[in-house]
Amino acid sequence: MKTYFFRLALLVSITFRVLAESDTTLILDGVTNHAGELFVLGDTGPSNFLLITNGGVLTDADGVVGYNPAARSNLGVVTGVGSLWTSSRSLLIGATGALNQVSILAGGRAGVGQSAVLGVEARSTNNVLLINGPGSVFDNIYLYLGVEGSGNRLIVTNGGRLNGNNSRDTADVVGYWQTATENQLLLTGAGTTGRLDNVAIGMNGARNHLRIDNGARLLNSSVGLGVQETSVQNSALATGAGSVWSVLGSLSVGSRGPSNLLSVEDGARVDSAGGGLGSFTTSTNNSAVITGTGTVWNASGEFNLGRAGSGNRLLVAGGGSFQAGTLYVGNQSSRNRLLVLPTGGVRADAILVGGTAEANGNEIQLDGAAGTRPSCSMPAPVGATPASPLATRPVRTNWPWPAAPASRAAPPCLAPAAWPWRMPQPSRAPARLGISPPTSSSAASAI
């Protein structure tokens, strides 16, 4: 085992190039170090350790942790206020190696001038970037969490900050290629914040995840959850009081991919400028669930529940609420459903069901009573409670959300003013919503 220990009392600044082979320890204690073009922690071997502490500084053009397949279980730690690791171009955590980690702790800071990449090749799995504690910051322009590799994680916790770009012209990707599965971006804890640009959760990969919980906050420009046809079963979850996901543009669940899921639970809040489920014909069976007292998805502007994809579903229940400008249920597609269970609420300036001749079988279901229009969209005599022929219609339970009771009585019919929406006039033609998820071209040019 080799140990290199540099302290402030010995020298202030040195220049070096390191290719740690195996079982090498490098400690930068209060000194500034310039690695030149390339710094590699773990070139051909495992279990190398880097510690930057007490205001130590490491600079390079490109940093790599875990360069070759045998370079596994390497660890870099930046800890303490003033401690810094900065790469003017890129930082790769797991180029081809697995189980590598960089931890930013106790007010330390790290960052890149361009790209931060975890899991470059398919064999580079289970690599981690951890940002932990108040004042701990990671700066980036582009983020690629799982290019080909799977099981890679970026964790921001306990007041840490992911400080990305918000220019609306870059891409941040979780699960880039088809081999990139089970990658996760997690923000957790009060005071934890993140900022990103156009986020793709599952560009081509399946089963990639975003989670915001316990009071964490994320701000980004737009979201595509399941961008391409192969990006299936990706998920995003915002949960817990104080957890906020702010999307400056649209939030699309299932751009081209099927069976993707957005969950907003237990008092969390999501704000977006419109969005939808099922943007293209291949994006079928996507779901959004809004449940729990105080839980909100405010999709201001136009929202398409099934613009061109069929079988998409939006559930609002248990004190949750959904808000939109104009809500289209099945604009150019079939078998999409809005389901509002007890104490769930939906508000929209207008709701249009079935925008074209081929848009068949789209439904709004209120408290278990289904129909192609809300059952109480027409005025009723005061005190009247008309029976609904759909009052005992069973509620389907084979959808990816909590099962509803087998049947429910239809809600009382109220005058239109009492509903939190209004039905448009029949002559009003539904507009089409163009959703522009992050494209692969920006990401491809950055790697």
C-alpha positions, -999 to 999 in steps of 0.1 A, spaced: 0 0 0 13 34 -10 4 66 9 11 102 -3 5 128 25 7 165 17 2 191 44 1 228 44 31 231 67 53 213 41 43 230 8 16 253 -5 12 242 -41 25 213 -62 19 200 -97 15 163 -104 -2 137 -125 -16 107 -106 -25 73 -120 -32 54 -88 -29 16 -94 -43 -1 -63 -44 4 -26 -30 39 -29 -39 66 -4 -35 103 -14 -42 129 13 -43 166 4 -45 185 37 -47 222 32 -27 224 0 -34 233 -36 -25 207 -62 -26 209 -100 -29 175 -118 -27 190 -153 -48 173 -180 -57 141 -162 -62 128 -127 -71 91 -123 -80 76 -90 -79 39 -97 -63 32 -131 -59 -5 -133 -65 -16 -97 -90 -14 -68 -93 3 -34 -76 36 -40 -84 65 -16 -83 102 -21 -89 127 8 -91 164 3 -95 182 36 -89 214 56 -92 237 26 -72 214 2 -77 220 -35 -73 196 -64 -76 208 -100 -75 190 -133 -90 191 -168 -105 156 -166 -109 135 -134 -116 98 -135 -125 74 -106 -123 38 -118 -107 39 -152 -104 2 -162 -126 -27 -154 -104 -39 -126 -104 -4 -110 -132 -11 -85 -142 2 -51 -122 34 -53 -132 63 -31 -126 101 -33 -137 123 -4 -139 161 -3 -147 173 32 -147 206 51 -154 242 42 -129 255 15 -120 220 3 -124 217 -34 -120 193 -64 -126 210 -97 -123 196 -132 -124 221 -160 -140 196 -185 -154 164 -170 -155 140 -140 -161 103 -147 -171 81 -118 -169 46 -132 -154 49 -167 -154 11 -170 -150 2 -133 -178 -5 -108 -185 4 -72 -166 36 -72 -177 66 -52 -171 104 -47 -184 119 -15 -187 156 -8 -191 162 29 -193 189 56 -192 219 34 -168 206 8 -173 214 -29 -166 197 -62 -176 205 -98 -170 203 -135 -169 229 -163 -189 205 -186 -200 170 -179 -204 148 -148 -208 112 -158 -215 81 -137 -214 46 -153 -200 52 -187 -198 16 -200 -223 -12 -194 -199 -29 -170 -195 3 -149 -223 -3 -124 -232 8 -89 -211 39 -88 -221 67 -65 -219 105 -61 -228 116 -26 -235 153 -16 -241 153 21 -245 181 46 -252 219 46 -228 238 24 -217 207 5 -221 215 -32 -215 198 -66 -215 221 -97 -221 208 -132 -234 218 -167 -243 183 -181 -252 153 -159 -253 117 -172 -263 93 -146 -259 59 -163 -247 63 -199 -245 25 -205 -241 13 -169 -268 3 -144 -274 8 -107 -256 41 -105 -268 67 -79 -265 104 -73 -276 112 -37 -281 147 -23 -290 147 14 -290 166 47 -289 200 31 -265 193 3 -269 211 -31 -267 199 -67 -259 230 -86 -266 223 -122 -275 245 -152 -308 262 -159 -302 276 -193 -329 255 -210 -305 244 -237 -287 214 -221 -298 179 -212 -294 160 -179 -301 123 -183 -308 94 -160 -305 62 -180 -291 71 -214 -288 39 -235 -309 8 -234 -284 -10 -211 -287 18 -185 -313 6 -161 -320 11 -123 -301 43 -121 -314 67 -94 -313 104 -86 -323 110 -50 -328 143 -32 -338 139 5 -341 160 36 -351 195 45 -327 221 31 -316 198 3 -318 214 -31 -311 206 -67 -311 225 -100 -309 209 -134 -319 217 -170 -339 196 -194 -342 163 -175 -347 129 -192 -355 101 -168 -351 71 -191 -338 85 -224 -335 50 -238 -331 29 -206 -358 13 -185 -366 14 -148 -346 45 -139 -358 66 -110 -360 101 -96 -371 106 -59 -376 138 -40 -386 133 -4 -386 146 32 -386 183 23 -361 183 -5 -365 207 -35 -357 203 -72 -359 230 -99 -354 222 -136 -364 234 -170 -384 205 -184 -390 168 -179 -393 138 -201 -401 106 -182 -397 77 -206 -384 96 -237 -379 69 -263 -398 38 -272 -375 15 -252 -377 37 -220 -403 18 -201 -412 16 -164 -392 47 -154 -406 65 -123 -405 98 -105 -417 102 -70 -422 134 -49 -433 126 -14 -436 143 20 -447 177 32 -423 204 21 -410 184 -9 -413 205 -40 -405 198 -77 -406 230 -98 -405 225 -136 -403 257 -156 -416 240 -187 -436 209 -195 -436 176 -175 -442 147 -199 -449 112 -185 -443 89 -214 -430 110 -242 -426 79 -265 -421 52 -239 -449 32 -223 -457 22 -187 -439 51 -169 -452 64 -136 -453 97 -118 -463 97 -81 -470 127 -59 -477 117 -24 -482 128 13 -482 165 9 -456 170 -18 -460 196 -45 -452 195 -82 -455 227 -104 -451 226 -142 -460 247 -172 -484 221 -187 -474 186 -197 -492 154 -202 -492 116 -203 -488 97 -235 -475 122 -261 -469 98 -290 -486 67 -302 -460 44 -287 -464 60 -252 -493 39 -238 -503 28 -203 -485 56 -185 -498 67 -151 -498 96 -127 -510 93 -91 -517 123 -68 -527 112 -34 -525 124 2 -538 155 21 -522 187 8 -506 169 -22 -507 191 -54 -497 189 -91 -503 223 -106 -498 219 -143 -507 255 -154 -515 257 -191 -525 229 -214 -524 193 -203 -529 162 -224 -540 130 -208 -533 109 -239 -524 133 -267 -516 104 -291 -509 75 -268 -537 53 -255 -545 37 -221 -530 64 -200 -544 71 -165 -545 100 -140 -556 92 -105 -564 119 -79 -574 107 -44 -571 110 -7 -570 148 -4 -547 153 -34 -555 179 -61 -546 184 -98 -548 217 -115 -545 227 -152 -556 253 -177 -572 232 -204 -573 195 -197 -577 171 -227 -587 135 -220 -578 115 -252 -570 143 -276 -561 120 -305 -561 86 -287 -584 61 -270 -590 45 -236 -574 72 -215 -590 78 -181 -592 105 -154 -602 89 -121 -612 111 -91 -618 92 -59 -632 106 -27 -617 138 -14 -596 141 -46 -600 174 -65 -595 185 -101 -596 221 -113 -593 232 -149 -605 261 -170 -620 235 -194 -620 198 -199 -624 182 -234 -629 145 -238 -620 130 -272 -606 156 -295 -608 136 -328 -630 110 -345 -605 82 -336 -604 92 -299 -628 66 -285 -634 52 -251 -619 80 -231 -635 85 -197 -637 106 -166 -646 86 -135 -659 104 -105 -660 85 -72 -664 53 -90 -690 64 -115 -676 64 -150 -687 81 -181 -674 99 -212 -685 132 -195 -688 141 -158 -721 127 -148 -732 161 -134 -721 184 -162 -757 195 -169 -779 217 -147 -802 198 -124 -833 209 -105 -825 222 -70 -826 193 -45 -826 166 -73 -803 136 -71 -808 118 -103 -798 81 -105 -769 73 -126 -770 42 -148 -733 38 -140 -737 40 -102 -728 4 -96 -703 0 -124 -672 -19 -111 -640 1 -109 -611 -16 -126 -584 -27 -102 -556 -39 -125 -540 -5 -129 -507 4 -112 -522 24 -83 -541 14 -51 -573 -5 -59 -606 12 -56 -636 -4 -39 -655 -28 -62 -683 -2 -67 -694 31 -54 -727 51 -56 -727 80 -80 -721 114 -64 -751 138 -62 -756 159 -93 -748 196 -88 -751 226 -109 -721 232 -132 -710 262 -110 -704 238 -81 -679 217 -101 -643 227 -100 -643 227 -138 -665 239 -167 -674 219 -198 -666 237 -231 -692 244 -257 -695 215 -283 -685 238 -311 -652 246 -295 -624 226 -312 -597 212 -290 -562 225 -296 -532 202 -298 -505 204 -273 -470 200 -285 -448 185 -259 -410 188 -265 -391 164 -243 -353 165 -240 -338 152 -272 -308 129 -275 -289 153 -298 -278 176 -270 -267 147 -248 -248 130 -276 -227 161 -284 -217 165 -247 -202 131 -241 
